[in-house]
Amino acid sequence: MLFGMPVPIFSSLLVWVARREILPLLLGLTLGFPSAGLAHTDAYLDALPSPHGGQVRMAGPMHLELVVKATAVEVYVTDHAGAPRPTQDGKALLRTGPDGVGTELRPAGANRFAGTLAKPVPVDAAFTLFVRLPGEDAQSARFSPRATDAAANASNVPQPQSSPEEKAHAHHAH
């Protein structure tokens, strides 16, 4: 007896499942989804080095990297594997501060939006970014990049070093 069934019936059930290629699907669903969701928390993404020195957030099927330097703003759009997502004909709006002042960002390269803030923002400023790529649903993400930078600079913990290949795929090593 195995799982309350006679062994021949249980082995026949396993053969039936294997022939219909259900077993790989069940294993993928069981093992794949929980780890994929846990790998993209804000804290996890903050711990990884970012390609352009900004803060990365997950928004639906993409990663958004927000880079703020004084009043210059850039947003880089990639898929979860780090491959560039085209921004041509896309739209992006960045809101900041308690009054939600908006700055429209325009496509500025293969996978980048760019714009200029009306004035520099405080270190603890929070941003909400809205992005819509052609043919896709709008996505949003919340950022506090300069506060994260300030906390990282105040820390005495050394930052991990990675090769460019590792940077692009480090968060997918499950």
C-alpha positions in Angstrom: 0.0 0.0 0.0 1.2 3.5 -0.9 -0.8 6.5 0.0 -3.7 4.2 0.8 -3.7 2.6 -2.7 -2.4 -0.8 -3.8 1.1 -0.3 -5.4 0.0 -1.4 -8.9 -2.8 1.2 -9.0 -0.5 4.0 -7.7 2.2 3.1 -10.3 -0.4 3.1 -13.0 -1.5 6.6 -11.9 2.1 7.8 -12.0 2.5 6.5 -15.5 -0.8 8.1 -16.6 0.4 11.5 -15.2 3.8 11.2 -16.8 2.5 10.3 -20.2 0.3 13.4 -20.2 3.2 15.7 -19.3 1.2 16.9 -16.3 4.0 16.2 -13.8 6.4 18.8 -15.2 3.6 21.3 -15.2 2.6 20.5 -11.6 6.2 20.7 -10.4 6.7 24.0 -12.2 3.6 25.5 -10.7 4.4 24.2 -7.2 8.1 25.1 -7.2 8.2 28.1 -9.5 5.6 30.6 -8.4 6.5 30.9 -4.7 10.2 31.6 -5.3 9.4 34.1 -8.2 7.2 36.2 -6.0 9.7 36.3 -3.1 12.7 37.3 -5.2 11.3 40.7 -6.2 10.5 42.5 -3.0 11.6 46.1 -2.7 14.2 45.2 0.0 15.6 42.5 -2.2 15.9 44.8 -5.2 17.4 47.6 -3.0 20.2 45.1 -2.0 21.2 44.5 -5.6 23.5 46.8 -7.5 21.5 48.6 -10.2 22.8 49.0 -13.8 22.6 52.9 -13.8 23.0 53.7 -10.1 19.3 54.2 -9.5 16.6 52.4 -7.5 14.9 49.4 -9.1 11.2 48.4 -8.6 9.1 45.7 -10.1 6.0 46.8 -11.9 4.0 44.1 -13.5 6.1 42.4 -16.3 8.9 44.9 -16.0 11.6 46.4 -13.8 11.8 50.2 -13.6 15.0 51.9 -12.5 14.6 55.5 -11.4 17.7 57.7 -11.5 17.4 61.2 -9.9 20.4 63.6 -10.1 19.5 67.1 -8.9 16.5 67.9 -11.3 17.4 65.4 -14.0 15.3 62.2 -14.0 15.8 59.0 -16.0 13.8 55.8 -16.0 15.2 52.6 -17.5 12.7 49.9 -18.4 13.7 46.2 -18.6 12.0 42.9 -18.3 12.7 40.6 -15.3 15.8 39.2 -16.9 17.3 42.6 -17.5 16.6 42.8 -21.3 15.7 46.3 -22.5 12.0 47.0 -23.1 11.3 49.6 -25.9 9.9 52.9 -24.6 9.2 54.5 -28.0 5.6 55.7 -28.1 5.3 55.0 -24.4 4.2 57.4 -21.7 5.6 58.0 -18.2 4.6 60.4 -15.4 6.5 60.9 -12.2 4.8 62.3 -9.1 6.6 63.6 -6.1 6.0 65.2 -2.8 2.9 65.4 -0.6 1.0 67.5 -3.2 1.9 65.0 -6.0 3.5 67.4 -8.4 3.8 65.6 -11.7 6.6 65.6 -14.2 6.0 64.1 -17.7 8.9 61.9 -18.9 9.4 61.4 -22.6 11.0 58.5 -24.4 14.7 59.2 -24.7 16.4 56.1 -26.1 15.8 52.4 -26.7 14.6 51.7 -23.1 14.7 55.0 -21.3 12.4 57.9 -20.4 13.8 61.2 -19.3 12.6 64.5 -17.9 13.4 67.4 -15.6 11.9 68.2 -12.2 10.8 71.8 -11.5 13.2 71.9 -8.5 15.5 69.6 -6.6 13.7 67.4 -4.1 14.6 66.6 -0.5 16.6 63.5 0.3 13.6 61.8 1.8 11.3 62.5 -1.1 9.1 59.7 -2.3 8.1 59.2 -5.9 5.3 57.4 -7.7 6.0 56.5 -11.3 3.3 55.6 -13.8 4.5 53.9 -17.0 2.5 52.7 -20.0 4.1 51.0 -22.9 2.3 50.5 -26.2 -0.2 47.6 -26.2 0.3 47.0 -22.4 -1.5 47.9 -19.2 -0.3 50.9 -17.3 2.0 50.0 -14.4 3.1 52.0 -11.3 5.8 51.8 -8.7 6.8 53.7 -5.6 10.4 54.9 -5.0 12.5 56.6 -2.4 15.9 56.4 -4.1 17.7 59.2 -2.4 16.7 58.1 1.1 17.9 54.6 0.2 21.2 56.0 -1.1 21.7 58.0 2.1 21.1 54.9 4.2 23.5 52.8 2.1 26.2 55.5 2.4 25.8 55.8 6.1 26.2 52.0 6.5 29.6 50.5 7.3 28.6 47.3 5.6 30.6 46.7 2.4 28.5 46.5 -0.8 28.8 43.3 -2.9 30.7 43.5 -6.1 29.4 41.8 -9.3 30.4 41.4 -12.9 28.1 43.0 -15.5 26.7 39.5 -16.3 26.0 38.8 -12.7 24.3 42.2 -12.2 21.9 41.5 -15.1 20.8 38.1 -13.8 21.7 38.0 -10.1 18.1 38.2 -8.9 17.1 35.2 -11.0 19.4 32.7 -9.2 16.7 30.8 -7.4 
